[in-house]
Amino acid sequence: MSEEARAVNQIDELYRLWRQLTRELHGVFDTHGVCAVVAGEIAAHTGIKTVVGVQDPQRKYYDVWVCDEKGRLTQSRWSNHKASFAPLIAAGRARKTEKFGRPPDELINSELWQLPHQFIYSVPLPFSSGDNPMTLTPPGLLCLLDPPDDCCLTLDNLEPLAVNLTTFLDRAYLRHQLDRQNIEFAVVSDINYALTSKLSLHNIFQQLMDPVRRTLNVESVSIGLMDSASGDIQFVETLMGPLFQNMPPIRLRKGQGIAGWVAERGEAVIINDVYSDQRFFARVDRQSGFRTDSMICIPLQVEERIIGVLQAINKQEGMFSQHDLSLLQAIAGPLAAAIENANLHSDVIAEKRRIEAIFASMAEGLMTVNADGVLTQVNEALLTLLGTRSPEHLLGHAVQDAIRLKKGDFPGFLQDVLQADEDYPQLASDLYQMSNEETVPVLISGAPIQDDKGQVNEMIFVFSDLRQIREVERMRDDFFHGIVHELRTPLATILMYARMLRSGKASDPEKANRFLGVIERESDRLQKMVRQMLMLAKLEAREWQRSSEIVELNSIFDEMLPPLADTATEKGLVFRQKVEPDLPPVRGDKETYYLIFKNLVDNAVKFTLSGTVGFDAWAKDGKVYVRVKDQGIGIPKLAIPNLFKRFYRTQTAVERGIAGTGLGLYMVKESVENFDGMITVDSEEGKGTTFTVSLPATED
């Protein structure tokens, strides 16, 4: 065959190869698929062993396809060192390399160099011609092993073929990037949707971890939140992994480490060798055993405020790129907003629970009413005032159906509150209970609740129960009536006996002495009442300060008990006393202690018609105990909760005509508690009463 005929034949063969490759590659959009088709078709068409290798995007290895003369295709992965394609790619052109010539040193020990018998034709892929200098595909190589002289593929036409193949490789790589971006967009979209739908920080962190880690192909993702007061950054423990479980929380001071630097300046960083960066804080690695190699760290920002940082740590393949940074930044904005929303939600929930607790625990009745006059909320105290236990009968109904007043116009009062500016109106009336027609005296206060625009959409009403106040007023009136009566009787007696003495009706000394005794006794009675009034005034004015005087109780009892025993004996009672000698001292005021115990014994004698009055005092476990026990009329069970209130007198005492002001026990309790002591009462009506006072002993 002539040279001309051979050339024509080679051109025909080359044309058929190009046409076949174009037909086969038309529908292939995968880089690996393109390489496999190229290796297979060239080997099948030329009968020459063909090698195609393309480096991975992270430049760590080559994917290599080898197709022998019989069309048997194998795919393998060679490391960069094992492949040693670099010198052939660096040539930038098609070249012939003799196996027994002087090949580049790094090529001699390569996997590729073991395949040919004599030489290699090679051309870089992708191939950049002068007309097409821009390519996207990672570096690769097309090799023909030992092609014969009559092969249609020569060094001259390998480069045009490589240019054509580059178009398909770039298309496949673009498709790969598009698919990857679609996946990343879907992941980011899913993450953003999940973040906006979560209001729990724990759920937010758990939702974020795995998708970000898989998408970026990193070993770990961590989040550090900034302390607004100190500027320190504390990392979320649940994201740190098992190596950090037994360690204290990771906390960086303001500006410390890469995270502190990013948070302080609000700038993102990519660092592919953290130990070469002076900002890196290596102590955490030393403590945990975790090894940080590379990192992307970006600020989490809400408006102009930095709330923390987001870190992706240790790229699994290759190095972090600007694409990784952009991907992480796409997540950072929604993540920062989600964290802020979760914190705000937590604050709102905490505030709501606090308000609900206050609302529910208020002693006053509370209710809220909307601008249309419909009940929206009530508390337990108001239900008690209304005599019902079912808020369901009230909520959502007109307020006029629940709040009925004996006097006063509540709808008009509602309008007054709705239009109130600064002075909130009040209304005193009697509230009808729902279960019956009984009434409860109340003072109703109302206030409008304005929204951000100043519009009143709701009102709050406070119902103060006036029953206790009226009871106190009644007891106060009874007290003053009693005081007037108590004062009138001794004064009248003193005046009568003084006039009898003056008129000479007590001529003999014995009678005069008896008259003077009556005057003295009634004067003591008056003095006692005046002393009680003074003590009450001090208590009311809070002028009774806690004394630091050291008091020996034995001396008080030695002075106080004998005359009280005589009084009990004169009344026909048995007075029994058992006082432990050398009681430890207590702190307080001697005169006040005298009045406390004298009042208790006086009451025991007064309310005991027959039987025994006992007085015991002993020390135990750093305290001094005093017990006054009688076999008197006792205290009704219902009266015990009110026993120590001002002006309170039991109905039994009133009915029996036993004199008193209702102040004695009130002042006893206040005085005992003023000295850090405690008083208790145990009583059974008709069988007697026991008062026990405990006081802390002092070592001084």
Rosetta blueprint (number, residue, H / E / L):
1 M L
2 S L
3 E H
4 E H
5 A H
6 R H
7 A H
8 V H
9 N H
10 Q H
11 I H
12 D H
13 E H
14 L H
15 Y H
16 R H
17 L H
18 W H
19 R H
20 Q H
21 L H
22 T H
23 R H
24 E H
25 L H
26 H L
27 G L
28 V L
29 F L
30 D L
31 T H
32 H H
33 G H
34 V H
35 C H
36 A H
37 V H
38 V H
39 A H
40 G H
41 E H
42 I H
43 A H
44 A H
45 H H
46 T H
47 G L
48 I L
49 K E
50 T E
51 V E
52 V E
53 G E
54 V E
55 Q E
56 D L
57 P L
58 Q L
59 R L
60 K L
61 Y E
62 Y E
63 D E
64 V E
65 W E
66 V E
67 C E
68 D L
69 E L
70 K L
71 G L
72 R L
73 L E
74 T E
75 Q E
76 S E
77 R E
78 W E
79 S E
80 N H
81 H H
82 K H
83 A H
84 S L
85 F L
86 A H
87 P H
88 L H
89 I H
90 A H
91 A L
92 G L
93 R L
94 A L
95 R E
96 K E
97 T E
98 E E
99 K L
100 F L
101 G L
102 R L
103 P L
104 P L
105 D H
106 E H
107 L H
108 I H
109 N L
110 S L
111 E L
112 L H
113 W H
114 Q H
115 L L
116 P L
117 H L
118 Q L
119 F E
120 I E
121 Y E
122 S E
123 V E
124 P E
125 L E
126 P L
127 F L
128 S L
129 S E
130 G L
131 D L
132 N E
133 P L
134 M L
135 T L
136 L L
137 T L
138 P L
139 P L
140 G E
141 L E
142 L E
143 C E
144 L E
145 L E
146 D L
147 P L
148 P L
149 D L
150 D L
151 C L
152 C L
153 L L
154 T L
155 L H
156 D H
157 N H
158 L H
159 E H
160 P H
161 L H
162 A H
163 V H
164 N H
165 L H
166 T H
167 T H
168 F H
169 L H
170 D H
171 R H
172 A H
173 Y H
174 L H
175 R H
176 H H
177 Q H
178 L H
179 D H
180 R H
181 Q H
182 N H
183 I H
184 E H
185 F H
186 A H
187 V H
188 V H
189 S H
190 D H
191 I H
192 N H
193 Y H
194 A H
195 L H
196 T H
197 S L
198 K L
199 L L
200 S L
201 L H
202 H H
203 N H
204 I H
205 F H
206 Q H
207 Q H
208 L H
209 M H
210 D H
211 P H
212 V H
213 R H
214 R H
215 T H
216 L H
217 N L
218 V E
219 E E
220 S E
221 V E
222 S E
223 I E
224 G E
225 L E
226 M E
227 D L
228 S L
229 A L
230 S L
231 G L
232 D L
233 I E
234 Q E
235 F E
236 V L
237 E H
238 T H
239 L H
240 M L
241 G L
242 P H
243 L H
244 F H
245 Q L
246 N L
247 M L
248 P L
249 P L
250 I L
251 R E
252 L E
253 R L
254 K L
255 G L
256 Q L
257 G H
258 I H
259 A H
260 G H
261 W H
262 V H
263 A H
264 E H
265 R H
266 G L
267 E L
268 A L
269 V E
270 I E
271 I E
272 N L
273 D L
274 V H
275 Y H
276 S H
277 D L
278 Q L
279 R L
280 F L
281 F L
282 A L
283 R H
284 V H
285 D H
286 R H
287 Q H
288 S H
289 G L
290 F L
291 R L
292 T L
293 D L
294 S L
295 M E
296 I E
297 C E
298 I E
299 P E
300 L E
301 Q E
302 V E
303 E L
304 E L
305 R E
306 I E
307 I E
308 G E
309 V E
310 L E
311 Q E
312 A E
313 I E
314 N E
315 K E
316 Q L
317 E L
318 G L
319 M L
320 F L
321 S L
322 Q H
323 H H
324 D H
325 L H
326 S H
327 L H
328 L H
329 Q H
330 A H
331 I H
332 A H
333 G H
334 P H
335 L H
336 A H
337 A H
338 A H
339 I H
340 E H
341 N H
342 A H
343 N H
344 L H
345 H H
346 S H
347 D H
348 V H
349 I H
350 A H
351 E H
352 K H
353 R H
354 R H
355 I H
356 E H
357 A H
358 I H
359 F H
360 A H
361 S H
362 M L
363 A L
364 E L
365 G E
366 L E
367 M E
368 T E
369 V E
370 N E
371 A L
372 D L
373 G L
374 V E
375 L E
376 T E
377 Q E
378 V E
379 N L
380 E H
381 A H
382 L H
383 L H
384 T H
385 L H
386 L H
387 G L
388 T L
389 R L
390 S L
391 P H
392 E H
393 H H
394 L L
395 L L
396 G L
397 H L
398 A E
399 V H
400 Q H
401 D H
402 A H
403 I L
404 R L
405 L E
406 K L
407 K L
408 G L
409 D L
410 F H
411 P H
412 G H
413 F H
414 L H
415 Q H
416 D H
417 V H
418 L H
419 Q L
420 A L
421 D L
422 E L
423 D L
424 Y L
425 P L
426 Q E
427 L E
428 A E
429 S E
430 D E
431 L E
432 Y E
433 Q L
434 M L
435 S L
436 N L
437 E L
438 E L
439 T E
440 V E
441 P E
442 V E
443 L E
444 I E
445 S E
446 G E
447 A E
448 P E
449 I E
450 Q E
451 D L
452 D L
453 K L
454 G L
455 Q L
456 V E
457 N E
458 E E
459 M E
460 I E
461 F E
462 V E
463 F E
464 S E
465 D E
466 L L
467 R H
468 Q H
469 I H
470 R H
471 E H
472 V H
473 E H
474 R H
475 M H
476 R H
477 D H
478 D H
479 F H
480 F H
481 H H
482 G H
483 I H
484 V H
485 H H
486 E H
487 L H
488 R H
489 T H
490 P H
491 L H
492 A H
493 T H
494 I H
495 L H
496 M H
497 Y H
498 A H
499 R H
500 M H
501 L H
502 R H
503 S L
504 G L
505 K L
506 A L
507 S L
508 D L
509 P H
510 E H
511 K H
512 A H
513 N H
514 R H
515 F H
516 L H
517 G H
518 V H
519 I H
520 E H
521 R H
522 E H
523 S H
524 D H
525 R H
526 L H
527 Q H
528 K H
529 M H
530 V H
531 R H
532 Q H
533 M H
534 L H
535 M H
536 L H
537 A H
538 K H
539 L H
540 E H
541 A H
542 R L
543 E L
544 W L
545 Q L
546 R L
547 S L
548 S L
549 E E
550 I E
551 V E
552 E L
553 L H
554 N H
555 S H
556 I H
557 F H
558 D H
559 E H
560 M H
561 L H
562 P H
563 P H
564 L H
565 A H
566 D H
567 T H
568 A H
569 T H
570 E H
571 K L
572 G L
573 L L
574 V E
575 F E
576 R E
577 Q E
578 K E
579 V E
580 E L
581 P L
582 D L
583 L L
584 P L
585 P L
586 V E
587 R E
588 G E
589 D L
590 K H
591 E H
592 T H
593 Y H
594 Y H
595 L H
596 I H
597 F H
598 K H
599 N H
600 L H
601 V H
602 D H
603 N H
604 A H
605 V H
606 K H
607 F L
608 T L
609 L L
610 S L
611 G L
612 T E
613 V E
614 G E
615 F E
616 D E
617 A E
618 W E
619 A E
620 K E
621 D L
622 G L
623 K E
624 V E
625 Y E
626 V E
627 R E
628 V E
629 K E
630 D E
631 Q L
632 G L
633 I L
634 G L
635 I L
636 P L
637 K H
638 L H
639 A H
640 I H
641 P H
642 N H
643 L L
644 F L
645 K L
646 R L
647 F L
648 Y L
649 R L
650 T L
651 Q H
652 T H
653 A H
654 V H
655 E H
656 R L
657 G L
658 I L
659 A L
660 G L
661 T L
662 G L
663 L L
664 G H
665 L H
666 Y H
667 M H
668 V H
669 K H
670 E H
671 S H
672 V H
673 E H
674 N H
675 F L
676 D L
677 G L
678 M E
679 I E
680 T E
681 V E
682 D E
683 S E
684 E E
685 E L
686 G L
687 K L
688 G E
689 T E
690 T E
691 F E
692 T E
693 V E
694 S E
695 L E
696 P E
697 A E
698 T L
699 E L
700 D L
